[in-house]
Amino acid sequence: MDFINKFFKKVLKRNDEVCGIDIGSSVIKVASAIRTVNNGIKFTRYASCPTPSATIKDGAIVDAQTLGDTIRDLLTRYNFPKDIRIVSSISGQSVVIRPIKMTQMSKVELAGAIKFQAGDYLPYSVDDAQVNGIILRESLPDSPKQMEVLLVAAPQEMLTNARELIQMAAGGTPVVDLEPLVLLRAFNESNRGAASEDKTIALVNLGASFSSVNIFKAGLLRQSRAISVAGNSFTKAISKSLNMSFEEAEKFKLDKCVIRVEGDSSPIAPTAMRAFNIIKPVLADLVRDIQRSFDYYRSREQSESIDLVILSGGTARMKNIDVYLTKELSIECQIANPFRNASIENVQGIGADELEALAPMAMVVTGLALRED
């Protein structure tokens, strides 16, 4: 009887629908998914809308009322269940995620000691932060009495605002996750069966107002850094050069921009060539900032190599950006597709072809919808 009860409890859990809400500075995206009995993934709903202006700044919420109303309207319009479990995330310059060295201690001792250590690494008061530590290595080869700990910290106000916003918009008690871990979840689900477990993988999320470079080795987060070059950097360059509004430049970027790769002799339209010449300096800045993040990682990890780069975010939809970055970084770069191993037929709110086209910018929202615990 116990076996039967456990079996049915597991089956029912497999069909729990989870809704991810990705509140970007440019676009709000919501998606829901269920895990089937055979552990497959089926996406059930997807919707998005522009983020109201002046409601998000540097990843922080500055106008919760307007944002809450917008999200509530979006969930209602696309018939998301009122009792659905909600998962959202935080990101930005204020979220600190980095490995640090500490004297060896137990997990219980670490819970009390991490806050004292964190003060050396946070750009804000430890008293105003939520701080956690995860033991990565219990002993270091060059210092056996020390261990490596992943320091994770964020301003308490940021976490509180994120939870209150979702409660205002959807009710219930939301889960707030960390964006790097959300990206890894989406990557792992879309690459099940691939031989990537032992590789060092960089998940580079090219957002609108900032980007992030997140490096994982064998599934463990080793480094997470925010960089300032992002989608808006390209749009502003086009807007200034062609005397367009920001909205016109954004559309021009996605519709007309083709990144020219050295050695590629295929014809390119004059308009596209002009656009490429405008964004070339921004591309150079992006390569520089990603390379600096990789060099910093290698300096700490004794020349550890990066095996693969996965590009996500709206800017990852620019034509040839993966080929360009592969050549410039001398590392294979691929465009993210979180739907690779999932069913996206009959998703409410969007057709399968349209959703597939949005795949790179849906990496965070799908990773949120795939959270189980």
FITIZA-224379 format. One record per residue: x negated, z, y of N, C-alpha, C in turn; residue in one letter. Coordinates in steps of 0.02 Angstrom, whole numbers, plus 32768, in hexadecimal, padded with zeros to 4 digits. Layout:
<pts>
XZYXZYXZYA ...
</pts>
This chain:
<pts>
7FD780007FC38000800080007FD58000803FM 7F9F802880407F728029807A7F547FE58086D 7F417FC3804F7F247F8080557F557F508076F 7F957F5480607FC87F27807B7FD37F3680C5I 7FD67F7580D77FE07F87811E7FA67F6E8149N 7F697F76812F7F2F7F5F81557F307F13815CK 7F457EF181267F477EA881287F777E90815DF 7FB47EAB815D7FE67E95818D7FD37EA981D5F 7FB27EE281DC7F9A7EF6821E7F687EC38238K 7F3C7EAC820B7F0A7E7B821E7F2A7E398230K 7F5B7E2482087F7E7DE482157FA17DE68258V 7FC37E1D82667FE67E2382A67FB57E2382E0L 7F7D7E4482D77F4B7E45830C7F307E00831AK 7F297DD782E67F0F7D9482EF7F397D6A831FR 7F797D7B83247FA77D53834C7FB47D728391N 7F8F7DA683A37F967DC183E67F7E7D8E8419D 7FA67D83844B7F947D5284807F707D7884B8E 7F387D5D84CE7F107D7C85037F0C7D4A853DV 7F147D63857A7F107D3A85B67ED17D4A85DDC 7EA97D1885E97E6E7D2086147E7E7D08865AG 7E687D2E868C7E717D1B86D27E2C7D1786F3I 7E187CDB87067DD87CCF87267DE57CC28770D 7DD47CF387997DE17CEF87E17DA17CD78804I 7D9B7C96880C7D617C7A882D7D6B7C758877G 7D367C6A889C7D3B7C6488E47D5C7C2388F9S 7D607BF388CA7D7F7BB288D97DC07BA788B3S 7DC17BBA88747DFC7BAE88497E0C7BEC8820V 7E4C7BFB88197E647C2F87EB7E7B7C0C87ACI 7E617C2287727E747C0387327E8F7C3A8704K 7EC57C2A86E17EE17C5886AF7EEA7C31866EV 7EDA7C5086377EE27C3085F67EF27C6585C2A 7F187C5385907F267C82855A7F177C618517S 7F067C8B84E67EF47C7284A47F077CA48470A 7F0D7C8D84337F187CB983F97EE57CA883C4I 7ED47CD9839C7EAA7CCE83607ED97CC98324R 7ED27C9482FF7EFE7C8B82C57EE47CB4828AT 7F0B7CB582547EFA7CDE821A7EB67CCA81FDV 7EA67C8A82007E667C7381E57E2D7C758219N 7E3A7C9C824E7E097CA882837DFC7C6A82AEN 7E2A7C3B82AE7E267C0382DB7E3F7C168320G 7E337BEB83517E477BF883967E7B7BC483ABI 7EB27BDC83C67EE67BB083E07EF67BC48428K 7EE97B9684577EFB7BA4849C7F447B9484A7F 7F667BBF84CA7FAF7BBB84D07FC77BA88516T 7FA47BC0854A7FB97BB3858F7F7B7BAB85BBR 7F837B8285F07F4D7B7A86207F6C7B688663Y 7F527B8686987F6A7B7686DB7F337B86870EA 7F367B6587477F057B72877B7F227B6287BFS 7F037B7D87F27F167B6E88387EDB7B7E8865C 7ED97B6288A17EA37B7388D07EA57BBD88E2P 7E6A7BDB88E87E667C2089007E757C21894BT 7EA47C4A89607EB27C4E89A97E737C5D89D0P 7E6B7C3D8A097E2F7C458A317E287C8D8A4AS 7DEA7CA28A507DD97CE58A6B7DF37D1E8A41A 7DFC7D1389FF7E127D4A89D37DDA7D6389A6T 7DA57D3A899D7D6B7D4C89747D2C7D3F899EI 7CFE7D6F899C7CBE7D6589BE7C877D838993K 7C577D5989807C1E7D6E89577C357D908917D 7C6B7D7788FA7C857D9288BB7CB17DCF88C4G 7CB77DE989027CDF7E25890F7D237E12892CA 7D567E39891A7D9A7E2D89337DA17E4B8979I 7DB87E2189A87DC07E3A89ED7E097E388A03V 7E347E1589DF7E7C7E1389EF7EA37E1789AED 7EAB7E5489947ECB7E5E89537F157E498954A 7F377E55898B7F7F7E47898E7F8C7DFC8985Q 7F687DD389AB7F727D8A89A67F5E7D718961T 7F257D8A89477F0F7D7589057F417D8A88CFL 7F597DC888D47F897DE188A37FC97DB888A2G 7FE27DA788DE801F7D7F88E380147D3988C4D 7FD97D1D88D07FC97CDA88B67FC67CDA886AT 7FA57D0C884E7F9F7D1088057FE27D1D87E5I 80097D4A8803804C7D5887E880777D1987E7R 80757CF3881D809C7CB5882080857C8387EBD 80447C8087E080287C5287AE803E7C658768L 803A7CA58758804E7CBD871580997CB2870AL 80C17CBD873E81097CB48738811B7C6B8731T 80FC7C408759810C7BF9875A80FE7BD88716R 80CA7BF086F480B77BD286B380CC7BFD8678Y 80FA7C2C8684811B7C51864E80EB7C798621N 80B97C98863F808F7CC6861880B97D048609F 80B87D1C85CB80E07D5885BA80CF7D9385E6P 81017DBA85F880F67DF2862580CD7E2A8605K 80CF7E2F85C280AB7E6485A0806A7E4D8581D 80527E11859580157DF685787FD87E20858DI 7FA87E2785617F6B7E4C85707F3F7E23859FR 7F277E4485D57F027E2186097EB87E368607I 7E8C7E04860D7E447E1186127E2A7DE9864DV 7E047E0B86787DE47DEA86B17D9A7DFD86B1S 7D757DE786E47D2D7DF586E47D147DFF872CS 7CD87E1A87317CB67E2187717C737DFD876DI 7C5B7DE687A67C1B7DC487AA7C037DC787F2S 7BC77DAE87FE7BAE7DAA88427B6D7DD0884BG 7B537DCD88887B137DEC88987B147E38888EQ 7B4E7E5788947B527EA0888F7B517EBA8847S 7B5E7E8E88177B5C7EA187D17B147E9C87B8V 7AF77ED487A57AB17ED6878F7AAF7EDA8743V 7A8E7EA987257A857EA886DC7A3C7E9686CFI 7A157EC686B779CE7EB886AC79B07EE88679R 79817ED08651795E7EFC8622792C7F288648P 79287F67863678F87F94865478D77FBD861CI 789D7FDA862B787B800585FB788B804E8609K 7897807485D478A580BB85DB788380E085A2M 7877812085AC785D814B8577788F814C853DT 7876814C850078A2814D84C678D1818984C7Q 7910817C84B7794281B184B3797D8197848AM 79AB81C5847979E681B184537A1A81908481S 7A4D817284637A838153848A7AA7818784B4K 7AAF81C384987AD181F984BD7AA8820D84FAV 7A66821484F17A3A822685287A3881EE855DE 7A3A81B085457A38817785737A74817685A1L 7AAE818885877AEB818885AF7AE581B585ECA 7ABF81EB85E67AB58219861E7A7A8206864AG 7A4881E4862D7A0A81D686527A0B81948678A 7A35816586627A328122867F7A40812186C9I 7A6C814D86E07A7D814D87277A4281618753K 7A18818E873A79DE81A3876079AC81698765F 79A58144872E7977810B872D799080D28757Q 79D280CA875A79F0808F877B79E1808D87C5A 79D680C787E479CA80C9882C7990809E8843G 7960809188167926806888287937801E882BD 7972800A881279817FC3880A79BF7FAC882FY 79E67FDA88497A257FC688687A1E7FBF88B4L 7A3F7F8C88D17A3D7F84891A7A727FAE893DP 7A917FDC89187AC4800989347ABD804D8913Y 7AE1807E892B7ADB80C289117AF480C788CAS 7ACE80EA88A17AE380F6885B7B24811E885AV 7B2E8149888B7B6A8172888D7BA981478896D 7BA1810B88B07BDA80DF88BC7BE080A88887D 7BBD80B1884E7BBA807D881C7BD0809687D8A 7BE6806887AE7BF0807687677BB4805A8743Q 7B918085871E7B51807286FF7B54807E86B4V 7B3B804E868E7B37805686467AF3803C862EN 7ADE805385F37AA0803B85D57AAA802C858CG 7A8D7FF485767A917FDF852F7A4A7FD88515I 7A3B7FFA84DE79F77FF684C279ED7FB284A1I 79BC7F8D84BA79AB7F4B849E79757F518469L 79417F778478790B7F83844778F87FCD8449R 78F77FEB840F78EB8033840C78A280458415E 78768013840E782F801F8417780F7FDE842FS 77DF7FE4845D77BD7FA9847877797FA28458L 77657F65844577257F5A842376E97F768448P 76E97F6F848B76B07F8684B276B77FCE84CBD 76F17FEC84BC76FD803184D27730805184A4S 771B80688469774980808435777680BA844AP 776380DF847E778C8118849377C0810484C7K 77C280C484D777F480AC85057825807C84E1Q 7861807584FE7892804784E378AA8019851BM 78CA7FE2850878E57FB3853979317FBC853BE 794A7FC3857879917FD1858379AE7F9B85B1V 79E97F8385A27A0C7F5685CF7A347F7F8600L 7A1F7F7E863F7A427FA186757A7B7F75868EL 7AB87F91868E7AF37F6D86A67B147F9986DBV 7B1A7F7E87177B367FA6874E7B5F7F7A877DA 7B937F9887997BBC7F7587CA7BDA7FAA87F9A 7BE87F9788377C087FC788657C4B7FDD8849P 7C57801D884C7C97803888337CD280188858Q 7CC9800C88987CFE7FEE88C07D107FA888A7E 7CDE7F8188917CEA7F3E88777D147F428837M 7D037F70880B7D297F7887CC7D707F9087DAL 7D757FC088067DB87FDB88167DE47FA58835T 7DC87F7E88637DEE7F4988837E047F148851N 7DD87F0488227DE87ED187EF7E227EE987C4A 7E1F7F2887AE7E567F4387847E977F4787ABR 7E947F6087E87ED17F6888107EF07F248820E 7EC77EF2882B7EE17EAF883A7F097E9487FFL 7EED7E9A87C27F107E8087877F4F7EA88779I 7F4B7EEA87837F877F13877A7FBD7EFF87ABQ 7FAA7EF087E97FD97EDA881C7FF97E978809M 7FD07E6B87EC7FE87E2787DD800D7E23879BA 7FF77E4A876980137E408726802A7E808704A 801C7EBA872180307EF9870180007F0986C8G 800E7F4086A77FE57F54866E7FA27F6F8683G 7F777F7B86527F337F93865E7F027F5D8649T 7EE57F3986797EBA7F0186687E757F18864FP 7E547EEE86297E0F7EF786167DE47ECF8647V 7DAE7EED86607D807ECB868D7D3E7EC28669V 7D2A7E8386607CEE7E72863A7CB77E5B8669D 7C7B7E50864E7C427E3786747C3B7DEC8666L 7C347DC5869B7C347D7C86937BFF7D628663E 7BC07D7B86637B907D6186327BA77D6985EAP 7BC57DA285DA7BDD7DAD85967C197D828586L 7C427D7385B87C7B7D4685B07C627CFF85A0V 7C2F7CE985C47C127CA785B77BF77CA28571L 7BD47CD7855B7BB87CD785177BF07CD384E3L 7C267CF884EE7C5E7CF684BE7C7A7CAF84B8R 7C837C8E84F07C9D7C4A84EF7C6C7C1B84CCA 7C2C7C2484DA7BF97BF984BA7BF87C04846FF 7BF87C4384597BF67C5284127C317C3583ECN 7C6D7C3C84097CA97C2283E87CA77BD683E3E 7C8C7BB584167C8C7B6C84167C527B4F83EES 7C257B7A83D77BEB7B6383B07BE67B85836CN 7C1E7B9D83537C1E7BBC83117C047B8B82DDR 7BD57BA382B47BB97B7882817B797B558297G 7B6C7B5482D87B2E7B3482F17AF37B6482E8A 7AB97B4882DF7A7D7B7182D47A607B878317A 7A827BB683387A6B7BCC837A7A607C18837ES 7A697C3A83447A667C8383457A227C9E835BE 79EC7C7C834879A97C958357798A7C758395D 79AF7C4B83B679947C2783EF799A7C508430K 79717C3C846079777C5884A4799F7C2584CDT 79D97C3A84E47A087C0C85057A177C25854BI 7A147BF7857B7A267C0785C07A6B7BEB85CFA 7A997C1785E07ADC7C0285F57ADD7C028641L 7ADC7BC6865E7AD97BBE86A67B1E7BAB86C0V 7B3D7BDA86E37B807BCF86FD7B7D7BBA8746N 7B8D7B7B87537B887B6087977BCB7B6A87BBL 7BD37BA487DA7C117BB487FB7C177B93883EG 7C4A7BA788647C567B8988A67C297BA988DBA 7C2A7BEB88E17C047C0D89167BC07C2788FFS 7BB77C3288BE7B767C4488A37B747C2F885AF 7B387C2B883F7B2F7C1A87F97B0C7C5387D6S 7B0D7C5387947AEA7C87876F7AC27C688736S 7A897C8787287A5D7C7286F27A597CAD86C1V 7A767CA386867A7C7CDA86557A577CC68615N 7A237CEC860479F87CDA85CC7A057D0A8592I 7A127CED85587A207D13851B79ED7D0084E6F 79D37D3284C379A87D25848A79C87D44844DK 79D47D1B841A79F47D3283DC7A347D5883EBA 7A5A7D40841D7A9B7D5E842D7A997D9A845AG 7A5E7DB0846F7A587DEA849B7A477DD384E2L 7A697DEF85137A5B7DDD85597A187DFA856EL 79EB7DCD858479A97DE1859879A07DDF85E4R 79C77DB5860579BF7DB0864E79FE7D8F866BQ 7A137DA886A57A4B7D8B86C97A3A7D8D8713S 7A387D5387337A277D4F877A7A587D21879ER 7A6B7D3587D97A967D0B88037A697CE28831A 7A7A7CA3883B7A557C7888697A867C5B889CI 7A6C7C4C88D77A997C38890E7AAE7BEF890DS 7A887BC488EB7A9B7B7D88E87AD67B7688B8V 7B0C7B5988D17B497B5488A97B717B1688BFA 7BAE7B1088A57BD67AD588B37BE27AC988FDG 7BEE7AFF89227BFA7AF7896A7BBD7ADE898FN 7B817AE989747B447AD089947B457A848996S 7B5B7A65895F7B607A1C895C7B967A03898BF 7BCF7A2589897C087A1089B27BF87A1489FDT 7BD77A498A127BC57A518A587B947A1B8A6FK 7B667A098A437B3579D58A547B5979928A5FA 7B8979828A347BAF79448A3A7BDB79478A79I 7BFC797F8A847C2779878ABE7C01797C8AFFS 7BC6799A8B047B9E79948B417B84794E8B4CK 7B6C792F8B167B4E78EC8B1C7B8178B68B29S 7BBC78BB8B0A7BEE78868B107C2678988B40L 7C1F78D18B627C5178E78B937C9778EB8B74N 7C9B790B8B3A7CDA79148B167CEF795D8B1AM 7D2F79698B0F7D4679AD8B067D2B79C78AC4S 7D2B7A098ABC7D127A268A7D7D3B7A0C8A42F 7D7D7A078A497DA879F08A137D9979A78A02E 7D8F797D8A347D7E79378A287D3A79318A05E 7D0B795A8A1B7CC8795789FD7CC9796E89B5A 7CF379A089A57CF979B889607D1479818933E 7D47795E89497D63792789227D3078EF891BK 7D0D78E089517CDA78AB89507CA478BD891DF 7C9078FC891B7C5C791388ED7C6F790688A5K 7CAD791888937CC37911884E7CD378C9883CL 7CEC78A2886C7D01785D885D7CC8782A8863D 7C9B783488937C6A780088A47C2278118891K 7C117851888D7BCB786388837BB37852883CC 7B7D782E88387B5B782287F97B1278348803V 7AF9786287DA7AB4787887E27A86784487C2I 7A59782B87EB7A2B77F787D479F1781887AFR 79E277FF877379AC781A874B797277E8874CV 79377801875B78FC77D6875F78F277B1871DE 78E87770872378DE774786E7791E772686CEG 7957773B86E97997771D86D579A276DE86FFD 79A576A586DF79AB7665870379F2764B8708S 7A23767286F07A68765C86F37A7F7658873CS 7AAA7627874C7AC0761D87917AE8765887ACP 7AE2766587EC7B07769B880C7B247681884EI 7B637691885A7B85767988967B63769488D5A 7B64766D890C7B447684894B7B5F76C78963P 7BA076D2895C7BBD771289717BA1774B8948T 7B9C774089077B82777488DB7B38778188EAA 7B13774C88F97ACC775389097AC3777B894AM 7AEE776D897B7AEB779289BA7AFA77DC89AER 7B2C77E989847B3D782F89757B0478528952A 7AE3782F89247AAB784D89017A72785F8930F 7A64783389607A2E784189907A3F787E89BBN 7A80788989C77A9578C389EE7A8A790489C8I 7A9A790389877A977941895F7A53794C893EI 7A25791D894479E37925892479C079668938K 79BF79778979799E79B6898B79BF79F4896CP 7A0279F189657A267A2A89467A147A2E88FCV 7A1079F488DB79FC79F3889579B67A10888CL 798979FF88BA79457A1A88B779457A6688BEA 796F7A8088EB79767AC988F279917AE988B3D 79C27AC8889379DF7AE2885679AB7AE6881EL 79857AB0881679507AAE87E3791E7AE687F1V 790A7AEE883078D97B21884378F27B678830R 79317B768840794B7BB9883379547BC787E8D 796A7B9587C379707B9E877B792A7BA7875DI 78FB7B7E877278B67B82875878987BC68767Q 78A47BE187A3788A7C2387B478A77C598786R 78E67C53877679057C83874878E57C7E8703S 78D87C4086ED78B87C3786AC78707C5186ADF 784C7C4486E378067C5C86E878037CA886E8D 78337CC8870A78357D11870B78417D2C86C5Y 786F7D0B86A1787D7D20865C783E7D198631Y 781D7CE0863777E17CD4860E77AB7D06861ER 77A57D1A865E77717D4A8671777D7D8E8652S 77BC7D9F864877CC7DE0862977CB7DDD85DDR 77D97DA385C277E07D9D857977A47D7B8559E 776B7D7F857A772D7D64855D77347D1A854BQ 77477CF3857E774B7CAA857877817C938547S 77B27CBB853B77EA7CA78510780A7C68852BE 78197C3884FF78357BF8851578817BFB8519S 789E7BCE854178E67BC4854478F57B878518I 79207B8F84E7792D7B5984B779647B2A84CED 79957B4484F279D07B1C850379F17B378542L 7A097B09856C7A2E7B1C85A87A757B0185A2V 7AA67B2C85AD7AED7B1885AD7B077B1E85F4I 7B227AE7860E7B3A7AE486537B857AE98656L 7B9E7B18867E7BE67B2086867BF67B2586D0S 7C377B2986E07C4C7B2C87267C607AE6873FG 7C817AE587787C9A7AA687937C647A7387A0G 7C297A8987B77BF37A5B87C77BD67A3A8788T 7BE17A59874E7BCA7A3B870F7BEF79FB86FFA 7C2679ED87247C4C79B087197C2D7974873ER 7BFB798087687BDB7948878B7BB6791C8759M 7BC078DB87607BA678AC872F7B5978AE872DK 7B3E78B586F17AF678B386E27AD178F286F4N 7AF3792887087ACE7964871A7AA9798186DEI 7AC5797A86A27AA2799386667A63796A8658D 7A67792886617A2C78FD865579F6790C8689V 7A0C791486C879DD792286FF79B9796486F4Y 79DE799886E479BF79DA86DB799379DC869CL 79A779B78668797D79B2862C79387998863ET 79377964866778F87945867B78D0797386A9K 78F1799186D978CE79BB870A78B479FD86EDE 78DB7A1A86BF78C77A5B86A278A07A548661L 789F7A178646787E7A098605789C7A3585CES 78DD7A4185D279027A6685A079457A428595I 795B7A3E8557799B7A1D854A79D47A42856EE 79FB7A1C85957A357A3985B87A747A16859FC 7AA77A3E85917AE77A2485787B207A3D85A4Q 7B557A1685A77B917A2B85CC7BBC7A56859EI 7BD37A8F85B87BFC7ABD85907C3F7A9E857DA 7C557AAD85417C987A9B852B7CB57AD38502N 7CD67B0485217CF07B3D84FC7D2A7B2C84CDP 7D437AEE84D07D7B7ADA84A57D647AB78466F 7D227AB2845B7D087A8984247D267A9C83E0R 7D2B7ADB83D17D447AF183907D8A7B108394N 7DAF7AFF83C87DF17B1D83D37E277AE783D3A 7E647AFE83C87E9E7AD283CD7EB97AD48415S 7EBD7A9984347ED87A9684787F137A66847CI 7F317A5984437F6E7A3184417FA97A5E8455E 7FD77A43847A80157A66848D80087AA584B7N 7FD57AA384E17FC97AD985107FFB7AD38549V 80207B09855580517B07858B802F7B0285CFQ 80477AD485F9802D7ACF863D7FFB7A978647G 7FE07A7986107FAD7A4586187FA77A1D85D8I 7F9679DD85DF7F8C79B285A57F4679BB8588G 7F3D79A985497EFD79B285277EC5798B8548A 7ED2794D855C7E9E7924857B7E88794185BED 7EB8795885E57EA8797686267E8179B7861EE 7E9579DF85EC7E727A1E85E07E2B7A1185C9L 7E2279DF859E7DDF79CD85857DB279B985C0E 7DCE799685F17DA77980862B7D9179BB8655A 7DB679F386537DA77A2E867A7D7A7A5F8654L 7D657A4D86177D427A7C85EB7D087AA1860CA 7CDA7A80862F7CA17AA6864B7CB57ADE867AP 7CEA7AD286A27CFE7B0686D27D2E7B3A86B3M 7D3D7B3186737D6A7B6186517D437B918625A 7D017B91862A7CD87BBB85FE7CE87C058606M 7CEE7C1D86447CFB7C64864F7D417C778639V 7D737C51864E7DB87C64863E7DC57C6285F3V 7DA67C3485CF7DB07C3285867D8C7C6D8565T 7D517C7E857E7D2E7CB885637D557CF8856DG 7D787CFD85A47DA37D3785B17DDE7D398580L 7DFD7CFF85757E377CFC85497E247D088500A 7DE47D0384EF7DCE7D0C84AA7DB77D53849BL 7DBC7D8084CB7DA77DC584BF7DD87DE6848ER 7DBD7E0B845D7DE57E2984287DF17E738432E 7DBF7E9A84477DC67EE384477DE47EFA8489D 
</pts>
